Amino acid sequence: IEYSIVMTSLSEYIDRLGGSSLFYGCCISVFSLTRVCAMPVVGYWSDKVNMFQPLFFTISLSLLGNLLYASSEWLGSPWFVLIGRAMVGIGASSGTLTMSYVTRCSSKENRTKVMTTISAFNMSALVLGPVTNLITKDIHWHSPLDGLDFNEVTNPGWLMVLVLGVLLVVTTFTFEEPPSLSNDEEELSSACIVSLEDECQSISTPISRVIESSADWFSIYKRLWIEHSIWIFFIFSWTTNFVVSVLETSMPAVTRRYFDWDQLEISLLFCYVGACVISVYLGMHRLMSFISDRVFIACGLTLLSLAGAVAFLYMAGTNISLIPFFLFTTLIAFALPILGSPNMSLYSKSLESNGGSEYIGLFMSFIQQSNCIARLVAPIYTGYALGFRKLIFLHIPTTALVGICAITLLWKWKLFKPEAWE
């Protein structure tokens, strides 16, 4: 939610502070850029020290970044918005810890179901982030400090400060350190509860342990990449994140241009997409006992292909109507969770089954890093494509990526067999 919560108000915020449209674009991109850079460090840190330490650090940094973002109007410079979003991006690198935690605490049999639940929250927060504007836009309060106000542009930052403050307290007192995948079967059956005293002691662990040299991780990952074809999962994951980023970036511009929608109607559209995503995740949760991961992936690609057909038939010109637009949006909203969660589950199973358990945090960060790059590139391309009168240029790369995924799935169909992960 930290990425998308500012979508409806950031442009106005930068305008108030005297920033340019280019600076506005930088404020969006810097989140993904710093997250990309921080993910491998955070993942490796969790592998070599413990998971609580990087988790506590990233949540704290996100809280401070949002505090700086909310205070930028009082500080009087758009540069504090940029710095705040950069700090929040580093804090958001904790996403790689989530997948690593799930991998360590779940069995191969139920991992897809667990990851689907986690992904449901992630995707829902992403698309529902702009909907929080319906709650925060009417809150106004003037503090005794001139400029340090609660208003429609600063409230997203203040809301995240509140949420992250609660999360930091809950994490400090309830977090359980996950078992190591390299431990014996008895250790894998239960996680060790981390006491407050242990947490305080772990914070004093020298940071140099995080960057200690390792002769193994590169050779292990190279073998996984070549012999076990884990590059396939990067293609699927990159496509999923590119498509969802194009959708969320283009929806406000397209609806304003062709349907003359205002901020309220756009927020309701995001709410509709969120409802679609949540309903799909609930359905998947019930069907996972009967349907394999590769069938889910094939179904997701089929829906994306249908969305591409609708786009080229009815949304490639200078005018579009509402019904094809809603059909296109609904197909993508249904497809993304069906494709995304099983792919991440198969990636983690491949790492665990083929000798990548020791560096699971680092290796999970690599695919998360790839996702961030997709979210960095997609908004830039979307802004460029929307500059043309015809929307066909918006759909060309997404359709090409879906085609590459379909060919890859057919080529490596046996790799996705359930028996491959026994």
CORPE-V715496 format. One record per residue. N is the residue number from 1. RES is the residue in three letters. PHI is phi in whole degrees, -180 to 180 (* if undefined). PSI is psi in radians with two decimals (none if undefined). Layout:
n: (N,N)
res: (RES,RES)
phi: (PHI,PHI)
psi: (PSI,PSI)
This chain:
n: (1,2,3,4,5,6,7,8,9,10,11,12,13,14,15,16,17,18,19,20,21,22,23,24,25,26,27,28,29,30,31,32,33,34,35,36,37,38,39,40,41,42,43,44,45,46,47,48,49,50,51,52,53,54,55,56,57,58,59,60,61,62,63,64,65,66,67,68,69,70,71,72,73,74,75,76,77,78,79,80,81,82,83,84,85,86,87,88,89,90,91,92,93,94,95,96,97,98,99,100,101,102,103,104,105,106,107,108,109,110,111,112,113,114,115,116,117,118,119,120,121,122,123,124,125,126,127,128,129,130,131,132,133,134,135,136,137,138,139,140,141,142,143,144,145,146,147,148,149,150,151,152,153,154,155,156,157,158,159,160,161,162,163,164,165,166,167,168,169,170,171,172,173,174,175,176,177,178,179,180,181,182,183,184,185,186,187,188,189,190,191,192,193,194,195,196,197,198,199,200,201,202,203,204,205,206,207,208,209,210,211,212,213,214,215,216,217,218,219,220,221,222,223,224,225,226,227,228,229,230,231,232,233,234,235,236,237,238,239,240,241,242,243,244,245,246,247,248,249,250,251,252,253,254,255,256,257,258,259,260,261,262,263,264,265,266,267,268,269,270,271,272,273,274,275,276,277,278,279,280,281,282,283,284,285,286,287,288,289,290,291,292,293,294,295,296,297,298,299,300,301,302,303,304,305,306,307,308,309,310,311,312,313,314,315,316,317,318,319,320,321,322,323,324,325,326,327,328,329,330,331,332,333,334,335,336,337,338,339,340,341,342,343,344,345,346,347,348,349,350,351,352,353,354,355,356,357,358,359,360,361,362,363,364,365,366,367,368,369,370,371,372,373,374,375,376,377,378,379,380,381,382,383,384,385,386,387,388,389,390,391,392,393,394,395,396,397,398,399,400,401,402,403,404,405,406,407,408,409,410,411,412,413,414,415,416,417,418,419,420,421,422)
res: (ILE,GLU,TYR,SER,ILE,VAL,MET,THR,SER,LEU,SER,GLU,TYR,ILE,ASP,ARG,LEU,GLY,GLY,SER,SER,LEU,PHE,TYR,GLY,CYS,CYS,ILE,SER,VAL,PHE,SER,LEU,THR,ARG,VAL,CYS,ALA,MET,PRO,VAL,VAL,GLY,TYR,TRP,SER,ASP,LYS,VAL,ASN,MET,PHE,GLN,PRO,LEU,PHE,PHE,THR,ILE,SER,LEU,SER,LEU,LEU,GLY,ASN,LEU,LEU,TYR,ALA,SER,SER,GLU,TRP,LEU,GLY,SER,PRO,TRP,PHE,VAL,LEU,ILE,GLY,ARG,ALA,MET,VAL,GLY,ILE,GLY,ALA,SER,SER,GLY,THR,LEU,THR,MET,SER,TYR,VAL,THR,ARG,CYS,SER,SER,LYS,GLU,ASN,ARG,THR,LYS,VAL,MET,THR,THR,ILE,SER,ALA,PHE,ASN,MET,SER,ALA,LEU,VAL,LEU,GLY,PRO,VAL,THR,ASN,LEU,ILE,THR,LYS,ASP,ILE,HIS,TRP,HIS,SER,PRO,LEU,ASP,GLY,LEU,ASP,PHE,ASN,GLU,VAL,THR,ASN,PRO,GLY,TRP,LEU,MET,VAL,LEU,VAL,LEU,GLY,VAL,LEU,LEU,VAL,VAL,THR,THR,PHE,THR,PHE,GLU,GLU,PRO,PRO,SER,LEU,SER,ASN,ASP,GLU,GLU,GLU,LEU,SER,SER,ALA,CYS,ILE,VAL,SER,LEU,GLU,ASP,GLU,CYS,GLN,SER,ILE,SER,THR,PRO,ILE,SER,ARG,VAL,ILE,GLU,SER,SER,ALA,ASP,TRP,PHE,SER,ILE,TYR,LYS,ARG,LEU,TRP,ILE,GLU,HIS,SER,ILE,TRP,ILE,PHE,PHE,ILE,PHE,SER,TRP,THR,THR,ASN,PHE,VAL,VAL,SER,VAL,LEU,GLU,THR,SER,MET,PRO,ALA,VAL,THR,ARG,ARG,TYR,PHE,ASP,TRP,ASP,GLN,LEU,GLU,ILE,SER,LEU,LEU,PHE,CYS,TYR,VAL,GLY,ALA,CYS,VAL,ILE,SER,VAL,TYR,LEU,GLY,MET,HIS,ARG,LEU,MET,SER,PHE,ILE,SER,ASP,ARG,VAL,PHE,ILE,ALA,CYS,GLY,LEU,THR,LEU,LEU,SER,LEU,ALA,GLY,ALA,VAL,ALA,PHE,LEU,TYR,MET,ALA,GLY,THR,ASN,ILE,SER,LEU,ILE,PRO,PHE,PHE,LEU,PHE,THR,THR,LEU,ILE,ALA,PHE,ALA,LEU,PRO,ILE,LEU,GLY,SER,PRO,ASN,MET,SER,LEU,TYR,SER,LYS,SER,LEU,GLU,SER,ASN,GLY,GLY,SER,GLU,TYR,ILE,GLY,LEU,PHE,MET,SER,PHE,ILE,GLN,GLN,SER,ASN,CYS,ILE,ALA,ARG,LEU,VAL,ALA,PRO,ILE,TYR,THR,GLY,TYR,ALA,LEU,GLY,PHE,ARG,LYS,LEU,ILE,PHE,LEU,HIS,ILE,PRO,THR,THR,ALA,LEU,VAL,GLY,ILE,CYS,ALA,ILE,THR,LEU,LEU,TRP,LYS,TRP,LYS,LEU,PHE,LYS,PRO,GLU,ALA,TRP,GLU)
phi: (*,-63,-73,-99,-64,-93,-56,-85,-125,-64,-59,-66,-60,-66,-60,-62,-90,85,-85,-90,-67,-65,-64,-60,-62,-65,-66,-75,-72,-64,-59,-68,-64,-69,-67,-59,-69,-85,-59,-62,-64,-65,-63,-68,-57,-69,-71,-98,-117,-161,-89,-64,-61,-66,-67,-62,-64,-68,-65,-63,-67,-63,-61,-66,-64,-69,-64,-67,-60,-68,-93,-63,-66,-68,-74,82,-147,-69,-64,-71,-64,-62,-64,-62,-67,-65,-64,-65,-62,-63,-62,-71,-65,-63,-57,-69,-69,-61,-66,-64,-63,-61,-63,-75,-104,-117,-86,-64,-68,-111,-67,-60,-65,-67,-66,-64,-63,-62,-64,-61,-66,-62,-67,-64,-65,-64,-83,-91,-52,-63,-69,-61,-59,-64,-91,-91,-68,-101,-91,-135,-152,-99,-82,-61,-82,-62,98,-88,-118,-101,-149,-64,-98,-95,-60,-57,-66,-64,-63,-69,-61,-64,-63,-70,-62,-64,-62,-64,-66,-62,-63,-60,-101,-124,-65,-113,-66,-74,-72,-82,-68,-88,-75,-76,-62,-67,-70,-72,-78,-149,-88,-85,-76,-91,-81,-62,-66,-63,-64,-64,-70,-67,-65,-84,-62,-59,-67,-64,-65,-68,-105,-66,-72,-140,-91,-104,-62,-68,-67,-64,-69,-62,-65,-62,-68,-89,-79,-113,54,-72,-61,-61,-67,-68,-63,-65,-67,-64,-62,-58,-73,-65,-65,-67,-71,-63,-64,-70,-79,-85,-57,-62,-68,-66,-69,-70,-70,-101,-120,58,-82,-100,-63,-64,-66,-67,-62,-67,-64,-61,-64,-63,-62,-61,-64,-62,-62,-64,-64,-66,-61,-64,-66,-62,-59,-81,-94,-67,-74,-116,-121,-80,-60,-68,-69,-59,-62,-63,-66,-62,-67,-64,-65,-65,-66,-64,-62,-64,-65,-62,-62,-75,-83,-124,-131,-100,-97,-92,-133,-133,-107,-70,-64,-60,-63,-67,-64,-60,-64,-66,-60,-68,-61,-75,-75,-61,-67,-65,-87,-71,-65,-61,-65,-65,-65,-64,-62,-67,-65,-64,-62,-70,-78,-122,90,-105,-66,-62,-116,-61,-65,-65,-70,-67,-67,-65,-74,-66,-64,-61,-61,-65,-64,-61,-75,-83,-78,-59,-63,-65,-66,-60,-61,-68,-67,-70,-73,-86,-70,-97,-84,-60,-68,-73,-98,-62,-66,-65,-65,-64,-65,-63,-63,-63,-63,-63,-63,-65,-63,-66,-68,-111,-56,-66,-65,-93,-64,-56,-66,-69,-111,-74)
psi: (-0.41,-0.54,-0.76,-0.21,-0.42,0.00,-0.73,-0.20,-0.22,-0.71,-0.80,-0.64,-0.82,-0.68,-0.75,-0.60,0.06,0.30,2.80,3.01,-0.57,-0.72,-0.65,-0.78,-0.66,-0.63,-0.53,-0.80,-0.54,-0.48,-0.92,-0.62,-0.87,-0.53,-0.71,-0.80,-0.59,-0.44,-0.83,-0.65,-0.81,-0.73,-0.78,-0.66,-0.79,-0.52,-0.65,-0.33,-1.50,3.05,-0.45,-0.71,-0.94,-0.51,-0.79,-0.73,-0.82,-0.68,-0.74,-0.72,-0.67,-0.72,-0.81,-0.65,-0.74,-0.58,-0.72,-0.70,-0.83,-0.44,-0.01,-0.58,-0.67,-0.68,-0.38,0.41,2.39,-0.29,-0.52,-0.49,-0.80,-0.82,-0.71,-0.77,-0.57,-0.75,-0.70,-0.64,-0.75,-0.75,-0.59,-0.16,-0.16,-0.22,-0.57,-0.48,-0.58,-0.88,-0.64,-0.71,-0.79,-0.73,-0.68,-0.50,-0.08,2.70,2.87,-0.52,-0.64,0.18,-0.70,-0.71,-0.74,-0.79,-0.57,-0.70,-0.79,-0.80,-0.55,-0.77,-0.75,-0.88,-0.67,-0.75,-0.64,-0.81,-0.40,-0.14,-0.88,-0.37,-0.41,-0.30,-0.52,-0.47,-0.72,-0.33,-0.41,0.11,2.11,2.25,2.25,2.08,2.89,-0.44,2.13,2.08,-0.34,1.41,2.80,2.02,-3.03,-0.39,-0.46,-0.34,-0.63,-0.70,-0.78,-0.65,-0.75,-0.56,-0.77,-0.83,-0.80,-0.56,-0.78,-0.76,-0.68,-0.73,-0.79,-0.76,-0.75,-0.67,-0.21,-0.14,2.37,2.18,2.27,2.73,2.72,2.45,-0.30,-0.10,2.97,3.09,-0.60,-0.68,-0.51,-0.32,-0.35,2.55,2.64,2.21,2.23,2.07,2.88,-0.62,-0.71,-0.69,-0.76,-0.63,-0.64,-0.51,-0.45,-0.03,2.32,2.34,-0.29,-0.38,-0.46,-0.59,0.29,2.63,2.64,2.28,-0.09,-0.65,-0.65,-0.76,-0.65,-0.81,-0.61,-0.74,-0.75,-0.67,-0.71,-0.91,-0.55,0.12,0.75,-0.16,-0.40,-0.74,-0.51,-0.66,-0.83,-0.76,-0.71,-0.75,-0.80,-0.83,-0.58,-0.78,-0.80,-0.58,-0.67,-0.73,-0.87,-0.47,-0.63,-0.45,-0.84,-0.75,-0.76,-0.77,-0.56,-0.72,-0.77,-0.44,-0.07,0.78,2.64,-3.06,-0.65,-0.79,-0.63,-0.70,-0.68,-0.58,-0.77,-0.64,-0.70,-0.79,-0.74,-0.71,-0.69,-0.80,-0.78,-0.71,-0.65,-0.78,-0.68,-0.71,-0.73,-0.66,-0.60,-0.47,-0.13,-0.39,-0.28,-0.33,2.35,2.86,-0.72,-0.52,-0.71,-0.79,-0.74,-0.69,-0.72,-0.74,-0.60,-0.76,-0.70,-0.62,-0.70,-0.70,-0.69,-0.67,-0.74,-0.72,-0.78,-0.48,-0.65,-0.15,0.45,-0.18,-2.71,-0.18,2.42,2.71,2.92,-0.68,-0.87,-0.63,-0.78,-0.67,-0.79,-0.84,-0.72,-0.74,-0.74,-0.74,-0.62,-0.62,-0.68,-0.84,-0.58,-0.57,-0.69,-0.93,-0.84,-0.59,-0.78,-0.64,-0.78,-0.63,-0.81,-0.65,-0.67,-0.74,-0.79,-0.67,-0.32,0.51,0.33,0.27,-0.62,-0.56,0.65,-0.65,-0.78,-0.79,-0.61,-0.54,-0.49,-0.75,-0.57,-0.63,-0.71,-0.69,-0.71,-0.65,-0.70,-0.72,-0.28,-0.70,-0.72,-0.81,-0.61,-0.81,-0.71,-0.77,-0.66,-0.80,-0.57,-0.22,-0.28,2.68,-0.57,2.42,0.01,-0.58,-0.36,-0.50,-0.23,-0.93,-0.65,-0.72,-0.70,-0.72,-0.71,-0.70,-0.73,-0.73,-0.74,-0.77,-0.74,-0.71,-0.75,-0.66,-0.71,0.57,-0.70,-0.48,-0.43,0.14,2.46,-0.57,-0.36,-0.29,0.17,none)
